[in-house]
Amino acid sequence: QVQLVESGGGLVQPGGSLRLFCAASGNRYSLPIMAWYRQAPGNERELVARMHTSGLRDYAESVEGRFTISRDNAKNTVSLEMNSLKPEDTALYFCNIMDSSMAEYWGQGTQVTVSS
């Protein structure tokens, strides 16, 4: 049973920073893709950032230059460093993994609220 445990969300003022963390456990296969998605009320879930075991990363245009995704392949963890946060970054953030069997798993979500 694959489990994803997220942490690090919270309330921050505009311009502030937060770091999200996700740890995966119980996987039988390797995890080539680890990613973060977010969903704001009334919006569809969208990709924020993803990273391959090779080190390749890609980001949503809206967060490019402000957010950084990183991972520890040995520990099956992924982090999202978020800087220069804006009110429009407010959303429920989800950790997402795809293993080498192409199975996909989601975390329970962690709330990020950017407000003064």
N, C-alpha and C positions, 0 to 999 in steps of 0.2 A: 504494500500500500504506500504510494507516494504521498508525502506530506510536504507542504510548503508553509513555512512560518515566516510572516512578515513583521517588521517592527520599524519604528522611526517616524511615523506620521505625527501630525500635530498642528498647532496654530502658530503662525508666524506672520510678522508684519511684511508688507511689500518691501522688496529689496533684501529680505533676509534669506537664510539658507536652512536647508534640512537635508538629512541623509537617511535614505530608506535602505533597509537591509532585508534580505530574504535567504533562508536556509532550506535546502531541499534534502529530504531523507527518504529512505525506503526504495530508491530507484534501483532496478535491476540492470538498466542499460545506461550508457553514457548520455550526457546531456549536451548535445552540440549547440543548442540554442537556449539562452536564458534572456528574458526580456521583462520590461515593465510596460504595462498599459495603464490607461486611466479612463475614468468615466465620470463626467459631470452630470448633474441632474438635467434630464431632458435631452441629453446627448448620447450618441453611440459611443461604445468603447473604442478607444483609439490607441494605436501604438505610440509609445513615448520613446523607447530606445530598446535595442536588442544587441546582443553580443554573441559571437561564435567562439568556440573554444580556440580557434586560430588567432583570435584577437581582433577580428574584423568587427566593427561597430557601425550601426547606423541609427540616426535620430530623426524624430519628427522635426520638420522645419521650424516649428514654433518654439522648440527648446534648444535648437542647435546653438552651441556656444555658451549656454548657461548650465546645462545638465551634462553629467558625465557618468556613464555606466562602466562598472568594473566587475570582475568576477574572480573567484578563486576556484580554479578547476579541481584542485585536490580536495577542497572542502565542500564543493557543490554549493557555493554561496554567490550571490549577486547583490551589488549595491548600486544605488542611484544617488549621486551627489547633485543636489539641486541648489543653484545659486541665483541671485538676482530674481527671486520669486516675484510673480505678478498675481494679482487677484484672479486672472483667468487661468492660472495653474491650479486653482481650487478644484479638487476632484477626489474620488476614491481611486487609489492607486493599487494595481494588482500585479503581483509577481506571476510570471508565466514561464513555463519550461516546455521544451519539446525534446523527447528523448530519441535515441537512435532507431527505435521501432516506429517513430512518427507519432507516438502517443503524446497528447498535450495535457498539461495540468495547470491549474490555477490556484493561487492563494486566496485567502478570504477577503483581502483588501485592507488597506490602511488609509485613513482619511488624512488628506492634506488640505488645510484651510489657510488661505493667504488673505489677511484682512487687517486693517488698522483699527 
